[in-house]
């Protein structure tokens, strides 16, 4: 089974976004500390919005990686045995 580079890019992005999502979910103040900004004046709405977007991007990248993995498996099983 040969997996294209696309799979590794999608899987890597899924992992990176998942880690960022977890950090944001568990410690939402890191954004304010890292960027020295407080866009929601301490209400936490911006952090929850960012966490939701990161979660959705994680799901999207994971789904794309899974599609690519299944494609490679399907094409690998169709190859003639020599």
Helices and strands as residue ranges (DSSP letters): H 5-26, H 30-35, H 45-78
